[in-house]
Amino acid sequence: MRWMMTLGERTRPDAPGFAECPVPSKARALALVDDFGHLFTVLREWRQAYGEELTAWAIPVECDSIANLCPQLEAKWEQESELVRLDTERGGYVRVSDYRDGRPPPGTDSRAALTARPVAPCCVPPGPRTGQGGRP
């Protein structure tokens, strides 16, 4: 199981916590990683490119490449039933909100998945397929 993440779009200035969840084919940034922990490395890169405070949406997928996204993935994404929201905050923290019926992301401690933690400067290094951290 791998993880796909899109950059959320904060389109409502009147509601700073609101972030749209674009489908992968319409996202400004998209990443595919082997492990949930690698999402934090991508977030660190996106912070440098898009600003300190941002929102990303992630979902577990069985996908080998972001080059050819299947329609089923887009439909699954629009259902928003298995999404995990990651909000970066000042001070290097990331708030993880799991919307998957209370189940923690695979490979994480359920208590850690629901708290804000700082992103370490040396997180898990990207694997061979995640070298660029997605497409800006």
C-alpha positions in Angstrom: 0.0 0.0 0.0 1.4 3.4 -1.0 0.2 6.9 -0.2 -0.8 9.7 -2.6 -1.0 13.3 -1.5 -2.4 16.4 -3.1 -1.9 20.0 -2.1 -5.2 21.5 -0.8 -6.4 24.8 -2.0 -7.4 27.4 0.6 -10.0 29.3 -1.4 -12.0 31.0 1.3 -10.3 33.9 3.0 -13.2 34.2 5.4 -12.5 30.6 6.6 -8.7 30.2 6.9 -9.1 26.5 8.0 -11.1 25.6 4.9 -9.1 23.8 2.2 -10.6 22.2 -0.9 -9.4 18.7 -1.8 -8.6 18.6 -5.5 -8.6 15.3 -7.3 -5.1 14.2 -8.3 -5.4 15.2 -12.0 -6.4 18.8 -11.0 -4.0 19.3 -8.1 -1.3 22.0 -8.1 1.1 19.5 -6.4 0.9 15.7 -6.3 3.1 13.1 -4.6 3.2 9.3 -4.4 5.3 7.7 -1.6 5.9 4.2 -0.3 5.2 5.0 3.4 3.0 7.4 5.4 6.1 8.8 7.1 7.5 9.9 3.7 4.6 12.4 3.4 6.3 14.6 6.0 9.4 14.8 3.8 7.2 15.9 0.9 5.4 18.4 3.1 8.7 20.0 4.1 9.5 20.5 0.4 6.1 21.9 -0.4 6.4 24.4 2.5 9.5 25.8 0.9 7.7 26.1 -2.5 4.2 27.1 -1.4 4.5 28.8 2.0 4.7 28.0 5.7 1.0 27.2 6.3 -0.6 24.7 3.9 -3.0 21.8 3.8 -2.5 18.5 2.0 -4.8 15.5 1.6 -3.6 11.9 1.4 -5.1 8.6 0.7 -3.8 5.0 0.7 -3.6 3.8 -2.9 -2.5 0.8 -4.9 -0.8 2.7 -7.7 2.7 2.5 -9.2 2.9 5.9 -10.9 1.4 9.3 -11.0 2.0 9.5 -14.7 -1.2 7.6 -15.6 -4.0 8.0 -13.0 -6.9 5.7 -13.4 -10.5 7.0 -13.3 -11.3 4.7 -10.3 -8.7 6.6 -8.3 -10.3 9.9 -9.1 -13.7 8.5 -8.1 -12.3 7.1 -4.8 -10.7 10.5 -4.1 -14.0 12.4 -4.7 -15.8 10.1 -2.2 -13.4 11.4 0.5 -14.1 8.4 2.7 -10.4 7.4 3.3 -8.7 10.8 3.4 -6.1 12.0 5.9 -5.7 15.7 6.2 -2.2 17.2 7.0 -2.0 20.8 8.0 1.4 22.5 8.4 1.5 25.0 11.3 4.0 27.6 12.5 7.0 26.3 14.3 7.4 23.3 12.0 4.4 21.3 13.3 2.1 19.2 11.3 -1.5 18.4 12.4 -2.8 15.1 11.1 -6.5 14.6 11.0 -7.6 11.1 10.0 -11.1 10.9 8.4 -11.0 7.1 7.9 -13.6 6.0 10.4 -11.2 6.4 13.3 -8.5 4.1 11.9 -4.9 5.3 12.2 -2.8 5.5 9.0 -1.0 2.2 8.4 2.4 2.1 10.1 1.6 4.8 12.7 0.8 4.8 16.4 -2.9 5.8 16.7 -2.1 8.4 19.4 0.6 10.0 17.3 -1.6 10.2 14.3 -4.0 12.5 16.0 -1.6 15.0 17.5 0.5 17.8 16.2 4.3 17.1 16.1 7.2 19.0 14.7 8.7 17.8 11.4 12.3 16.9 12.0 14.8 18.4 9.7 16.0 14.9 8.8 12.9 12.9 8.2 12.8 9.6 6.4 14.7 10.2 3.2 12.7 9.8 0.0 12.8 6.5 -1.7 13.8 5.9 -5.3 10.4 6.8 -6.7 9.9 9.9 -4.5 13.0 11.8 -5.3 11.3 15.0 -6.3 8.5 14.8 -3.8 5.8 15.2 -6.3 5.1 17.6 -9.1 4.9 21.3 -8.3 
